[in-house]
Amino acid sequence: MNTPLHWVWKNYFDEKQINQFNKDIFKKIIKKESIGSAAFASSGTRKKHLNASYLFLKEISNWTDPILKNVHYINEKSFGFDIHNNFQHHDFCNYNVYSSKTRDHYKWHTDISAESAHDCKFTVLVNLSEKKYTGGEFKIFNNSEKIIKDFSTPGSVLMFESRLNHCVTPVTKGERKTLTIFVTGPVWR
């Protein structure tokens, strides 16, 4: 049996929950990402074209803990990766807003870093868009390009292996909002 490379929980949050989740996040944002600290390709070109902010994961744990229980369960049953069981007070998550006004997008990339004492094993995205949007499709690449259509539904949650190449196409109408959680563990052995 092949282990899926991603999981989607469609409609994990309803419209009322999405609105409250966004309000809670907005109150807890501690820093906006500067253009200079955004992701860049080795050629020096910018990959990340969006409005990103940071907040401490602990500040929204009432929303994220149930999701992370699912992540740990899937990891235990399907992967067996060595991941941290608890997030620390200093762990960040990203709040990303993609606007159609500037055709925001994120070019192909992975969520792993060669400069860290730990590795990112899974990336978890929560679609917190308050209205439907056009464009902003999430794609993964593993031998071929695949659009994860179910994640375009506001309130959906996506989990995938962080080492997979992925991208977000330009948003052409509306606004796409996501929360990104990086599930880490000791360096790969």
WOQUIZI-V99124 format. One record per residue. N is the residue number from 1. SS is DSSP state (H for helix, E for strand, C for the rest). NEAR is the number of other ideal C-beta (glycine too) atoms within 8 Angstrom. Layout:
[[N SS NEAR] [N SS NEAR]]
This chain:
[[1 C 2] [2 C 3] [3 C 6] [4 C 6] [5 C 8] [6 E 11] [7 E 8] [8 E 11] [9 E 10] [10 C 8] [11 C 8] [12 C 9] [13 C 10] [14 C 7] [15 H 8] [16 H 6] [17 H 9] [18 H 14] [19 H 9] [20 H 8] [21 H 14] [22 H 11] [23 H 8] [24 H 11] [25 H 13] [26 H 7] [27 H 6] [28 H 10] [29 C 11] [30 C 6] [31 E 6] [32 E 8] [33 C 10] [34 C 6] [35 H 6] [36 H 4] [37 H 5] [38 C 11] [39 C 7] [40 E 8] [41 C 8] [42 C 4] [43 C 4] [44 C 5] [45 C 6] [46 E 9] [47 C 12] [48 E 10] [49 E 10] [50 C 12] [51 E 9] [52 E 12] [53 E 12] [54 E 12] [55 E 13] [56 E 11] [57 H 12] [58 H 8] [59 H 8] [60 H 14] [61 H 9] [62 H 5] [63 H 9] [64 H 13] [65 H 8] [66 H 7] [67 H 14] [68 H 12] [69 H 8] [70 H 10] [71 H 12] [72 H 10] [73 H 8] [74 H 11] [75 H 14] [76 H 8] [77 H 5] [78 H 8] [79 H 8] [80 C 5] [81 C 8] [82 C 6] [83 C 11] [84 C 8] [85 C 4] [86 C 4] [87 C 8] [88 C 5] [89 C 5] [90 C 5] [91 C 9] [92 E 8] [93 E 14] [94 E 10] [95 E 15] [96 E 13] [97 E 12] [98 E 17] [99 E 10] [100 H 14] [101 H 4] [102 H 6] [103 C 10] [104 C 14] [105 E 13] [106 E 12] [107 E 9] [108 E 7] [109 E 11] [110 C 8] [111 C 9] [112 C 8] [113 C 6] [114 C 4] [115 C 3] [116 C 8] [117 C 3] [118 E 9] [119 E 12] [120 E 13] [121 E 13] [122 E 14] [123 E 14] [124 E 14] [125 E 13] [126 E 14] [127 E 15] [128 C 15] [129 C 13] [130 C 10] [131 C 7] [132 C 6] [133 C 14] [134 E 9] [135 E 12] [136 C 14] [137 C 10] [138 E 13] [139 E 12] [140 E 13] [141 E 11] [142 C 8] [143 C 3] [144 C 5] [145 E 6] [146 E 8] [147 E 7] [148 C 13] [149 H 6] [150 H 8] [151 H 11] [152 H 11] [153 C 9] [154 C 11] [155 C 13] [156 C 15] [157 E 12] [158 E 14] [159 E 13] [160 E 12] [161 E 9] [162 C 14] [163 C 6] [164 C 12] [165 E 9] [166 E 14] [167 E 11] [168 E 12] [169 C 9] [170 C 8] [171 E 17] [172 E 8] [173 E 7] [174 C 10] [175 E 12] [176 E 15] [177 E 13] [178 E 12] [179 E 15] [180 E 11] [181 E 13] [182 E 11] [183 E 15] [184 E 9] [185 E 10] [186 E 6] [187 C 7] [188 C 3] [189 C 4]]
